[in-house]
Amino acid sequence: MTQDEIIKTVNNFLVEEFEVDEAKITPEANLRETLELDSLDYVDLVVVIESNFGFKVKGEDFVNIHTFQDFYNYCFSKVQEKATA
C-alpha cells in the first residue's frame, strides 16, 4: 500500500467508526481531541486498525501518536514492516 492509500483507508474508517466530520481530519489536527477518544475508543481503534491492515497494535505504540500525520506514519511503517517480514 502507498501512503496515500493508507491515508484514504484511515480517513474512511475514522469517519465511519467514529462519526467524525472528514473536514476535521487534517494531518496537523490532534487525533485524540478530534475523535474525542476515551480509553474504550482506543480499543475500538485498535480493532479497526488490526482488521484493516492486518498488524498487531500495542498500547505503547500510541504514546508518540498525537496528530493524524503521526497516525498515518505509524500505520504506513507497520504496513511496510509486515510487507517485508
Buried (B, 14 or more C-beta within 10 A) or exposed (E): BEEEEBBEBBBEBBBEBBEBEEEEBEEEBEBBEBBEBEEEBBEEBBEBBEEBBEBEBEEEEBEEBBBBBBBBBBBBEBBEEEEEE
